[in-house]
Amino acid sequence: MKSVNFLGRRVPVPGHPWLRVILGVVMVLGGFLGFLPVLGFWMLPLGLLILSIDFPPVRRFRRWITVRTGDWIAQRWPSLGQRLGISMRRTARKTGSYQ
C-alpha cells in the first residue's frame, strides 16, 4: 500500500492509481461542500494530498506548501519543528543553503 508523508505523518492511500484518483477527486469535491455536517473542509487538503501522488502539478504545489509550512513552524515554534523534523531554516533563498 502506498503512503504520503506530510509534516512527519504518513498517510496510507490505495495502491491502484484509479482508486487514488477517484478518492482524491471525491475528497476535493466533498471539501467544497464543507459547510454540510458530515463533509468538512478537512477533505480538501486530504484530497489534494492523495492526488499529489499521480499528478506532478499537484505534487509541486504540495511540496511548496510543505516547505512554506515547515519554515513557518520552525520560525514560530522551534521545539515543535524539532519534534516534527523540520527544524532547518532557510538563510539564503537564492542559493538554497541552510543554516
Secondary structure, DSSP 8 states (H G I E B T S, - for coil): -EEEEETTEEEEE-SSHHHHHHHHHHHHHHHHTTTSSSS-TTHHHHHHHHHTTT-HHHHHHHHHHHHHHHHHHHHH-HHHHHHHT----EEETTTTEE-
